[in-house]
Amino acid sequence: MTGQPIDEGIPVEVRFAGRRLEGVVDEVRWTPTFNDPHSEIVVDADGTMITTGRASIQPR
């Protein structure tokens, strides 16, 4: 997990299905639950929308 903020519009690298893809954060979704705040990050990688957890994202 990265300590840097993940905001919309920043370029990121995504580790997805054994590959590393570069893209831009399109949306950050928060689903807070009791004692387990969960976030999903939607990345646009060359027109492919990938939804993943924060641990798979690294700012470029």
N, CA, C and O atoms as a Tripos MOL2 file, in Angstrom:
@<TRIPOS>MOLECULE
protein
  240   239    60     0     0
PROTEIN
NO_CHARGES

@<TRIPOS>ATOM
      1 N           0.8420   -1.1750    0.0000 N.3       1 MET1
      2 CA          0.0000    0.0000    0.0000 C.3       1 MET1
      3 C           0.8850    1.2350    0.0000 C.2       1 MET1
      4 O           1.8770    1.3020    0.7260 O.2       1 MET1
      5 N           0.5330    2.1700   -0.7850 N.am      2 THR2
      6 CA          1.3150    3.3870   -0.8950 C.3       2 THR2
      7 C           0.7950    4.4430    0.0710 C.2       2 THR2
      8 O          -0.4020    4.4980    0.3510 O.2       2 THR2
      9 N           1.6850    5.2710    0.5730 N.am      3 GLY3
     10 CA          1.2890    6.3300    1.4730 C.3       3 GLY3
     11 C           0.9210    7.6040    0.7450 C.2       3 GLY3
     12 O           0.4300    8.5520    1.3590 O.2       3 GLY3
     13 N           1.1510    7.6390   -0.5520 N.am      4 GLN4
     14 CA          0.8470    8.8250   -1.3370 C.3       4 GLN4
     15 C          -0.6370    8.8550   -1.6800 C.2       4 GLN4
     16 O          -1.2500    7.8070   -1.8820 O.2       4 GLN4
     17 N          -1.2160   10.0530   -1.7470 N.am      5 PRO5
     18 CA         -2.6340   10.1330   -2.0880 C.3       5 PRO5
     19 C          -2.8780    9.6980   -3.5300 C.2       5 PRO5
     20 O          -2.0630    9.9430   -4.4200 O.2       5 PRO5
     21 N          -3.9980    9.0590   -3.7300 N.am      6 ILE6
     22 CA         -4.4090    8.6520   -5.0730 C.3       6 ILE6
     23 C          -5.6200    9.5030   -5.4230 C.2       6 ILE6
     24 O          -6.6980    9.3090   -4.8610 O.2       6 ILE6
     25 N          -5.4530   10.4340   -6.3380 N.am      7 ASP7
     26 CA         -6.5250   11.3300   -6.7440 C.3       7 ASP7
     27 C          -6.8190   11.1430   -8.2190 C.2       7 ASP7
     28 O          -6.0090   10.5920   -8.9650 O.2       7 ASP7
     29 N          -7.9860   11.6060   -8.6280 N.am      8 GLU8
     30 CA         -8.3660   11.5280  -10.0350 C.3       8 GLU8
     31 C          -7.4000   12.3370  -10.8930 C.2       8 GLU8
     32 O          -6.9590   13.4190  -10.5050 O.2       8 GLU8
     33 N          -7.0810   11.7940  -12.0610 N.am      9 GLY9
     34 CA         -6.2530   12.5010  -13.0200 C.3       9 GLY9
     35 C          -4.7600   12.2510  -12.9160 C.2       9 GLY9
     36 O          -4.0150   12.6840  -13.7950 O.2       9 GLY9
     37 N          -4.2900   11.5640  -11.8690 N.am     10 ILE10
     38 CA         -2.8500   11.3440  -11.7670 C.3      10 ILE10
     39 C          -2.4510   10.0790  -12.5250 C.2      10 ILE10
     40 O          -3.2010    9.1030  -12.5380 O.2      10 ILE10
     41 N          -1.2850   10.0890  -13.1510 N.am     11 PRO11
     42 CA         -0.8010    8.8920  -13.8470 C.3      11 PRO11
     43 C          -0.3540    7.8400  -12.8360 C.2      11 PRO11
     44 O           0.2930    8.1610  -11.8400 O.2      11 PRO11
     45 N          -0.7020    6.5870  -13.1000 N.am     12 VAL12
     46 CA         -0.3650    5.4930  -12.1890 C.3      12 VAL12
     47 C           0.0960    4.2710  -12.9710 C.2      12 VAL12
     48 O          -0.1020    4.1640  -14.1810 O.2      12 VAL12
     49 N           0.7120    3.3620  -12.2440 N.am     13 GLU13
     50 CA          1.0540    2.0450  -12.7720 C.3      13 GLU13
     51 C           0.1780    1.0440  -12.0260 C.2      13 GLU13
     52 O           0.0700    1.1040  -10.8010 O.2      13 GLU13
     53 N          -0.4470    0.1270  -12.7600 N.am     14 VAL14
     54 CA         -1.3450   -0.8610  -12.1770 C.3      14 VAL14
     55 C          -0.7290   -2.2360  -12.3350 C.2      14 VAL14
     56 O          -0.3130   -2.6150  -13.4290 O.2      14 VAL14
     57 N          -0.6700   -2.9890  -11.2350 N.am     15 ARG15
     58 CA         -0.2680   -4.3900  -11.3060 C.3      15 ARG15
     59 C          -1.5550   -5.1870  -11.4130 C.2      15 ARG15
     60 O          -2.3290   -5.2610  -10.4590 O.2      15 ARG15
     61 N          -1.7850   -5.7880  -12.5840 N.am     16 PHE16
     62 CA         -3.0660   -6.4160  -12.8900 C.3      16 PHE16
     63 C          -2.8370   -7.6900  -13.6770 C.2      16 PHE16
     64 O          -2.2440   -7.6530  -14.7550 O.2      16 PHE16
     65 N          -3.2940   -8.8080  -13.1600 N.am     17 ALA17
     66 CA         -3.2050  -10.1050  -13.8410 C.3      17 ALA17
     67 C          -1.7670  -10.4330  -14.2550 C.2      17 ALA17
     68 O          -1.5310  -10.9300  -15.3560 O.2      17 ALA17
     69 N          -0.8160  -10.1520  -13.3710 N.am     18 GLY18
     70 CA          0.5790  -10.4630  -13.6490 C.3      18 GLY18
     71 C           1.2660   -9.4950  -14.5870 C.2      18 GLY18
     72 O           2.3950   -9.7440  -15.0100 O.2      18 GLY18
     73 N           0.6160   -8.4060  -14.9200 N.am     19 ARG19
     74 CA          1.1930   -7.4030  -15.8290 C.3      19 ARG19
     75 C           1.2460   -6.0530  -15.1400 C.2      19 ARG19
     76 O           0.5750   -5.8100  -14.1370 O.2      19 ARG19
     77 N           2.0620   -5.1870  -15.7070 N.am     20 ARG20
     78 CA          2.1230   -3.8000  -15.2440 C.3      20 ARG20
     79 C           1.6060   -2.9220  -16.3760 C.2      20 ARG20
     80 O           2.1540   -2.9200  -17.4780 O.2      20 ARG20
     81 N           0.5440   -2.1780  -16.0860 N.am     21 LEU21
     82 CA         -0.0620   -1.2940  -17.0700 C.3      21 LEU21
     83 C           0.0390    0.1390  -16.5800 C.2      21 LEU21
     84 O          -0.0040    0.3950  -15.3770 O.2      21 LEU21
     85 N           0.1710    1.0630  -17.5050 N.am     22 GLU22
     86 CA          0.1690    2.4760  -17.1550 C.3      22 GLU22
     87 C          -1.1710    3.0650  -17.5420 C.2      22 GLU22
     88 O          -1.7380    2.7290  -18.5820 O.2      22 GLU22
     89 N          -1.6700    3.9450  -16.6940 N.am     23 GLY23
     90 CA         -2.9480    4.5850  -16.9650 C.3      23 GLY23
     91 C          -3.1110    5.8230  -16.1150 C.2      23 GLY23
     92 O          -2.1670    6.2860  -15.4740 O.2      23 GLY23
     93 N          -4.3200    6.3540  -16.1190 N.am     24 VAL24
     94 CA         -4.6560    7.5630  -15.3710 C.3      24 VAL24
     95 C          -5.8610    7.2460  -14.4950 C.2      24 VAL24
     96 O          -6.8070    6.6000  -14.9450 O.2      24 VAL24
     97 N          -5.8280    7.7010  -13.2410 N.am     25 VAL25
     98 CA         -6.9500    7.4620  -12.3330 C.3      25 VAL25
     99 C          -8.1680    8.2260  -12.8460 C.2      25 VAL25
    100 O          -8.1240    9.4440  -13.0180 O.2      25 VAL25
    101 N          -9.2490    7.4960  -13.0870 N.am     26 ASP26
    102 CA        -10.4920    8.0800  -13.5770 C.3      26 ASP26
    103 C         -11.4380    8.4080  -12.4240 C.2      26 ASP26
    104 O         -12.1310    9.4250  -12.4500 O.2      26 ASP26
    105 N         -11.4630    7.5370  -11.4090 N.am     27 GLU27
    106 CA        -12.4030    7.7160  -10.3010 C.3      27 GLU27
    107 C         -11.8890    6.9730   -9.0700 C.2      27 GLU27
    108 O         -11.2780    5.9110   -9.1850 O.2      27 GLU27
    109 N         -12.1390    7.5360   -7.9020 N.am     28 VAL28
    110 CA        -11.8280    6.8640   -6.6400 C.3      28 VAL28
    111 C         -13.1520    6.6590   -5.9180 C.2      28 VAL28
    112 O         -13.8690    7.6180   -5.6340 O.2      28 VAL28
    113 N         -13.4740    5.3910   -5.6210 N.am     29 ARG29
    114 CA        -14.7380    5.0570   -4.9560 C.3      29 ARG29
    115 C         -14.4410    4.5880   -3.5360 C.2      29 ARG29
    116 O         -13.5380    3.7820   -3.3130 O.2      29 ARG29
    117 N         -15.1990    5.0950   -2.5940 N.am     30 TRP30
    118 CA        -15.0300    4.7060   -1.1920 C.3      30 TRP30
    119 C         -16.2710    3.9640   -0.7380 C.2      30 TRP30
    120 O         -17.3920    4.4160   -0.9700 O.2      30 TRP30
    121 N         -16.0730    2.8330   -0.0950 N.am     31 THR31
    122 CA        -17.1680    2.0530    0.4660 C.3      31 THR31
    123 C         -16.8480    1.7990    1.9360 C.2      31 THR31
    124 O         -16.3660    0.7210    2.2820 O.2      31 THR31
    125 N         -17.1080    2.7710    2.8020 N.am     32 PRO32
    126 CA        -16.7720    2.5630    4.2050 C.3      32 PRO32
    127 C         -17.7210    1.5620    4.8590 C.2      32 PRO32
    128 O         -18.9400    1.6600    4.7150 O.2      32 PRO32
    129 N         -17.1560    0.6150    5.5670 N.am     33 THR33
    130 CA        -17.9350   -0.3240    6.3590 C.3      33 THR33
    131 C         -17.3600   -0.3110    7.7650 C.2      33 THR33
    132 O         -16.2880    0.2510    7.9870 O.2      33 THR33
    133 N         -18.0270   -0.8990    8.6840 N.am     34 PHE34
    134 CA        -17.5980   -0.8800   10.0780 C.3      34 PHE34
    135 C         -16.1940   -1.4590   10.2180 C.2      34 PHE34
    136 O         -15.9710   -2.6370    9.9380 O.2      34 PHE34
    137 N         -15.2520   -0.6310   10.6510 N.am     35 ASN35
    138 CA        -13.8430   -1.0100   10.8750 C.3      35 ASN35
    139 C         -13.1270   -1.5410    9.6400 C.2      35 ASN35
    140 O         -12.0760   -2.1680    9.7740 O.2      35 ASN35
    141 N         -13.6550   -1.3160    8.4550 N.am     36 ASP36
    142 CA        -12.9990   -1.8020    7.2400 C.3      36 ASP36
    143 C         -13.2610   -0.8380    6.0880 C.2      36 ASP36
    144 O         -14.0210   -1.1600    5.1740 O.2      36 ASP36
    145 N         -12.6330    0.3550    6.1210 N.am     37 PRO37
    146 CA        -12.8260    1.2800    5.0020 C.3      37 PRO37
    147 C         -12.1810    0.7060    3.7480 C.2      37 PRO37
    148 O         -10.9800    0.4380    3.7320 O.2      37 PRO37
    149 N         -12.9500    0.5220    2.7320 N.am     38 HIS38
    150 CA        -12.4790   -0.1100    1.5000 C.3      38 HIS38
    151 C         -12.5530    0.9070    0.3660 C.2      38 HIS38
    152 O         -13.5530    1.6110    0.2230 O.2      38 HIS38
    153 N         -11.5100    0.9830   -0.4280 N.am     39 SER39
    154 CA        -11.5420    1.8800   -1.5760 C.3      39 SER39
    155 C         -11.3250    1.0870   -2.8480 C.2      39 SER39
    156 O         -10.5980    0.0930   -2.8660 O.2      39 SER39
    157 N         -11.9660    1.5400   -3.9080 N.am     40 GLU40
    158 CA        -11.7360    0.9980   -5.2420 C.3      40 GLU40
    159 C         -11.2610    2.1480   -6.1060 C.2      40 GLU40
    160 O         -11.7470    3.2730   -5.9850 O.2      40 GLU40
    161 N         -10.3190    1.8620   -6.9690 N.am     41 ILE41
    162 CA         -9.7710    2.8750   -7.8500 C.3      41 ILE41
    163 C         -10.0160    2.4250   -9.2780 C.2      41 ILE41
    164 O          -9.6690    1.3050   -9.6530 O.2      41 ILE41
    165 N         -10.6170    3.3020  -10.0740 N.am     42 VAL42
    166 CA        -10.8970    3.0150  -11.4720 C.3      42 VAL42
    167 C          -9.8220    3.7030  -12.2990 C.2      42 VAL42
    168 O          -9.6480    4.9190  -12.2200 O.2      42 VAL42
    169 N          -9.0930    2.9060  -13.1050 N.am     43 VAL43
    170 CA         -7.9950    3.4220  -13.9130 C.3      43 VAL43
    171 C          -8.3360    3.2420  -15.3850 C.2      43 VAL43
    172 O          -8.7890    2.1750  -15.7990 O.2      43 VAL43
    173 N          -8.1160    4.2890  -16.1710 N.am     44 ASP44
    174 CA         -8.2690    4.2270  -17.6230 C.3      44 ASP44
    175 C          -6.8960    3.9320  -18.2110 C.2      44 ASP44
    176 O          -6.0170    4.7940  -18.2030 O.2      44 ASP44
    177 N          -6.7070    2.7150  -18.7220 N.am     45 ALA45
    178 CA         -5.4390    2.3000  -19.3320 C.3      45 ALA45
    179 C          -5.6790    2.0910  -20.8230 C.2      45 ALA45
    180 O          -6.0960    1.0120  -21.2440 O.2      45 ALA45
    181 N          -5.4190    3.1050  -21.6080 N.am     46 ASP46
    182 CA         -5.6200    3.0650  -23.0610 C.3      46 ASP46
    183 C          -7.0360    2.6480  -23.4360 C.2      46 ASP46
    184 O          -7.2300    1.8150  -24.3210 O.2      46 ASP46
    185 N          -8.0210    3.2270  -22.7600 N.am     47 GLY47
    186 CA         -9.4140    2.9540  -23.0780 C.3      47 GLY47
    187 C         -10.0150    1.7760  -22.3360 C.2      47 GLY47
    188 O         -11.2270    1.5700  -22.3960 O.2      47 GLY47
    189 N          -9.2020    1.0010  -21.6410 N.am     48 THR48
    190 CA         -9.6990   -0.1150  -20.8380 C.3      48 THR48
    191 C          -9.8480    0.3600  -19.4060 C.2      48 THR48
    192 O          -8.8900    0.8400  -18.8010 O.2      48 THR48
    193 N         -11.0530    0.2250  -18.8620 N.am     49 MET49
    194 CA        -11.3000    0.6480  -17.4920 C.3      49 MET49
    195 C         -11.0300   -0.5240  -16.5590 C.2      49 MET49
    196 O         -11.6300   -1.5890  -16.7030 O.2      49 MET49
    197 N         -10.1290   -0.3260  -15.6020 N.am     50 ILE50
    198 CA         -9.7450   -1.3600  -14.6440 C.3      50 ILE50
    199 C         -10.1190   -0.8600  -13.2550 C.2      50 ILE50
    200 O          -9.7440    0.2450  -12.8640 O.2      50 ILE50
    201 N         -10.8590   -1.6760  -12.5150 N.am     51 THR51
    202 CA        -11.1990   -1.3560  -11.1300 C.3      51 THR51
    203 C         -10.3760   -2.2580  -10.2340 C.2      51 THR51
    204 O         -10.4040   -3.4800  -10.3770 O.2      51 THR51
    205 N          -9.6450   -1.6590   -9.3130 N.am     52 THR52
    206 CA         -8.7450   -2.4320   -8.4660 C.3      52 THR52
    207 C          -8.6600   -1.7990   -7.0860 C.2      52 THR52
    208 O          -9.1810   -0.7060   -6.8630 O.2      52 THR52
    209 N          -8.0210   -2.4700   -6.1870 N.am     53 GLY53
    210 CA         -7.8030   -1.9340   -4.8450 C.3      53 GLY53
    211 C          -6.5580   -1.0710   -4.8000 C.2      53 GLY53
    212 O          -5.7420   -1.0860   -5.7210 O.2      53 GLY53
    213 N          -6.4240   -0.3350   -3.7390 N.am     54 ARG54
    214 CA         -5.3030    0.5990   -3.5840 C.3      54 ARG54
    215 C          -3.9430   -0.0970   -3.5960 C.2      54 ARG54
    216 O          -2.9640    0.4950   -4.0500 O.2      54 ARG54
    217 N          -3.8580   -1.3230   -3.1160 N.am     55 ALA55
    218 CA         -2.5740   -2.0260   -3.0500 C.3      55 ALA55
    219 C          -1.9950   -2.3220   -4.4310 C.2      55 ALA55
    220 O          -0.7910   -2.5510   -4.5530 O.2      55 ALA55
    221 N          -2.8260   -2.3230   -5.4700 N.am     56 SER56
    222 CA         -2.3550   -2.6230   -6.8230 C.3      56 SER56
    223 C          -1.9280   -1.3850   -7.5960 C.2      56 SER56
    224 O          -1.4910   -1.4960   -8.7410 O.2      56 SER56
    225 N          -2.0450   -0.2140   -6.9930 N.am     57 ILE57
    226 CA         -1.7780    1.0590   -7.6700 C.3      57 ILE57
    227 C          -0.4960    1.6790   -7.1350 C.2      57 ILE57
    228 O          -0.2560    1.7000   -5.9280 O.2      57 ILE57
    229 N           0.3170    2.1790   -8.0460 N.am     58 GLN58
    230 CA          1.5160    2.9190   -7.6510 C.3      58 GLN58
    231 C           1.6270    4.1540   -8.5360 C.2      58 GLN58
    232 O           1.6340    4.0330   -9.7610 O.2      58 GLN58
    233 N           1.7160    5.3580   -7.9270 N.am     59 PRO59
    234 CA          1.8740    6.5700   -8.7390 C.3      59 PRO59
    235 C           3.1510    6.5010   -9.5750 C.2      59 PRO59
    236 O           4.1660    5.9690   -9.1230 O.2      59 PRO59
    237 N           3.0970    7.0420  -10.7990 N.am     60 ARG60
    238 CA          4.2860    7.0890  -11.6570 C.3      60 ARG60
    239 C           5.0840    8.3260  -11.3630 C.2      60 ARG60
    240 O           6.1250    8.5510  -11.9810 O.2      60 ARG60
@<TRIPOS>BOND
     1     1     2 1
     2     2     3 1
     3     3     4 2
     4     3     5 am
     5     5     6 1
     6     6     7 1
     7     7     8 2
     8     7     9 am
     9     9    10 1
    10    10    11 1
    11    11    12 2
    12    11    13 am
    13    13    14 1
    14    14    15 1
    15    15    16 2
    16    15    17 am
    17    17    18 1
    18    18    19 1
    19    19    20 2
    20    19    21 am
    21    21    22 1
    22    22    23 1
    23    23    24 2
    24    23    25 am
    25    25    26 1
    26    26    27 1
    27    27    28 2
    28    27    29 am
    29    29    30 1
    30    30    31 1
    31    31    32 2
    32    31    33 am
    33    33    34 1
    34    34    35 1
    35    35    36 2
    36    35    37 am
    37    37    38 1
    38    38    39 1
    39    39    40 2
    40    39    41 am
    41    41    42 1
    42    42    43 1
    43    43    44 2
    44    43    45 am
    45    45    46 1
    46    46    47 1
    47    47    48 2
    48    47    49 am
    49    49    50 1
    50    50    51 1
    51    51    52 2
    52    51    53 am
    53    53    54 1
    54    54    55 1
    55    55    56 2
    56    55    57 am
    57    57    58 1
    58    58    59 1
    59    59    60 2
    60    59    61 am
    61    61    62 1
    62    62    63 1
    63    63    64 2
    64    63    65 am
    65    65    66 1
    66    66    67 1
    67    67    68 2
    68    67    69 am
    69    69    70 1
    70    70    71 1
    71    71    72 2
    72    71    73 am
    73    73    74 1
    74    74    75 1
    75    75    76 2
    76    75    77 am
    77    77    78 1
    78    78    79 1
    79    79    80 2
    80    79    81 am
    81    81    82 1
    82    82    83 1
    83    83    84 2
    84    83    85 am
    85    85    86 1
    86    86    87 1
    87    87    88 2
    88    87    89 am
    89    89    90 1
    90    90    91 1
    91    91    92 2
    92    91    93 am
    93    93    94 1
    94    94    95 1
    95    95    96 2
    96    95    97 am
    97    97    98 1
    98    98    99 1
    99    99   100 2
   100    99   101 am
   101   101   102 1
   102   102   103 1
   103   103   104 2
   104   103   105 am
   105   105   106 1
   106   106   107 1
   107   107   108 2
   108   107   109 am
   109   109   110 1
   110   110   111 1
   111   111   112 2
   112   111   113 am
   113   113   114 1
   114   114   115 1
   115   115   116 2
   116   115   117 am
   117   117   118 1
   118   118   119 1
   119   119   120 2
   120   119   121 am
   121   121   122 1
   122   122   123 1
   123   123   124 2
   124   123   125 am
   125   125   126 1
   126   126   127 1
   127   127   128 2
   128   127   129 am
   129   129   130 1
   130   130   131 1
   131   131   132 2
   132   131   133 am
   133   133   134 1
   134   134   135 1
   135   135   136 2
   136   135   137 am
   137   137   138 1
   138   138   139 1
   139   139   140 2
   140   139   141 am
   141   141   142 1
   142   142   143 1
   143   143   144 2
   144   143   145 am
   145   145   146 1
   146   146   147 1
   147   147   148 2
   148   147   149 am
   149   149   150 1
   150   150   151 1
   151   151   152 2
   152   151   153 am
   153   153   154 1
   154   154   155 1
   155   155   156 2
   156   155   157 am
   157   157   158 1
   158   158   159 1
   159   159   160 2
   160   159   161 am
   161   161   162 1
   162   162   163 1
   163   163   164 2
   164   163   165 am
   165   165   166 1
   166   166   167 1
   167   167   168 2
   168   167   169 am
   169   169   170 1
   170   170   171 1
   171   171   172 2
   172   171   173 am
   173   173   174 1
   174   174   175 1
   175   175   176 2
   176   175   177 am
   177   177   178 1
   178   178   179 1
   179   179   180 2
   180   179   181 am
   181   181   182 1
   182   182   183 1
   183   183   184 2
   184   183   185 am
   185   185   186 1
   186   186   187 1
   187   187   188 2
   188   187   189 am
   189   189   190 1
   190   190   191 1
   191   191   192 2
   192   191   193 am
   193   193   194 1
   194   194   195 1
   195   195   196 2
   196   195   197 am
   197   197   198 1
   198   198   199 1
   199   199   200 2
   200   199   201 am
   201   201   202 1
   202   202   203 1
   203   203   204 2
   204   203   205 am
   205   205   206 1
   206   206   207 1
   207   207   208 2
   208   207   209 am
   209   209   210 1
   210   210   211 1
   211   211   212 2
   212   211   213 am
   213   213   214 1
   214   214   215 1
   215   215   216 2
   216   215   217 am
   217   217   218 1
   218   218   219 1
   219   219   220 2
   220   219   221 am
   221   221   222 1
   222   222   223 1
   223   223   224 2
   224   223   225 am
   225   225   226 1
   226   226   227 1
   227   227   228 2
   228   227   229 am
   229   229   230 1
   230   230   231 1
   231   231   232 2
   232   231   233 am
   233   233   234 1
   234   234   235 1
   235   235   236 2
   236   235   237 am
   237   237   238 1
   238   238   239 1
   239   239   240 2
@<TRIPOS>SUBSTRUCTURE
     1 MET1         2 RESIDUE 1 A MET
     2 THR2         6 RESIDUE 1 A THR
     3 GLY3        10 RESIDUE 1 A GLY
     4 GLN4        14 RESIDUE 1 A GLN
     5 PRO5        18 RESIDUE 1 A PRO
     6 ILE6        22 RESIDUE 1 A ILE
     7 ASP7        26 RESIDUE 1 A ASP
     8 GLU8        30 RESIDUE 1 A GLU
     9 GLY9        34 RESIDUE 1 A GLY
    10 ILE10       38 RESIDUE 1 A ILE
    11 PRO11       42 RESIDUE 1 A PRO
    12 VAL12       46 RESIDUE 1 A VAL
    13 GLU13       50 RESIDUE 1 A GLU
    14 VAL14       54 RESIDUE 1 A VAL
    15 ARG15       58 RESIDUE 1 A ARG
    16 PHE16       62 RESIDUE 1 A PHE
    17 ALA17       66 RESIDUE 1 A ALA
    18 GLY18       70 RESIDUE 1 A GLY
    19 ARG19       74 RESIDUE 1 A ARG
    20 ARG20       78 RESIDUE 1 A ARG
    21 LEU21       82 RESIDUE 1 A LEU
    22 GLU22       86 RESIDUE 1 A GLU
    23 GLY23       90 RESIDUE 1 A GLY
    24 VAL24       94 RESIDUE 1 A VAL
    25 VAL25       98 RESIDUE 1 A VAL
    26 ASP26      102 RESIDUE 1 A ASP
    27 GLU27      106 RESIDUE 1 A GLU
    28 VAL28      110 RESIDUE 1 A VAL
    29 ARG29      114 RESIDUE 1 A ARG
    30 TRP30      118 RESIDUE 1 A TRP
    31 THR31      122 RESIDUE 1 A THR
    32 PRO32      126 RESIDUE 1 A PRO
    33 THR33      130 RESIDUE 1 A THR
    34 PHE34      134 RESIDUE 1 A PHE
    35 ASN35      138 RESIDUE 1 A ASN
    36 ASP36      142 RESIDUE 1 A ASP
    37 PRO37      146 RESIDUE 1 A PRO
    38 HIS38      150 RESIDUE 1 A HIS
    39 SER39      154 RESIDUE 1 A SER
    40 GLU40      158 RESIDUE 1 A GLU
    41 ILE41      162 RESIDUE 1 A ILE
    42 VAL42      166 RESIDUE 1 A VAL
    43 VAL43      170 RESIDUE 1 A VAL
    44 ASP44      174 RESIDUE 1 A ASP
    45 ALA45      178 RESIDUE 1 A ALA
    46 ASP46      182 RESIDUE 1 A ASP
    47 GLY47      186 RESIDUE 1 A GLY
    48 THR48      190 RESIDUE 1 A THR
    49 MET49      194 RESIDUE 1 A MET
    50 ILE50      198 RESIDUE 1 A ILE
    51 THR51      202 RESIDUE 1 A THR
    52 THR52      206 RESIDUE 1 A THR
    53 GLY53      210 RESIDUE 1 A GLY
    54 ARG54      214 RESIDUE 1 A ARG
    55 ALA55      218 RESIDUE 1 A ALA
    56 SER56      222 RESIDUE 1 A SER
    57 ILE57      226 RESIDUE 1 A ILE
    58 GLN58      230 RESIDUE 1 A GLN
    59 PRO59      234 RESIDUE 1 A PRO
    60 ARG60      238 RESIDUE 1 A ARG
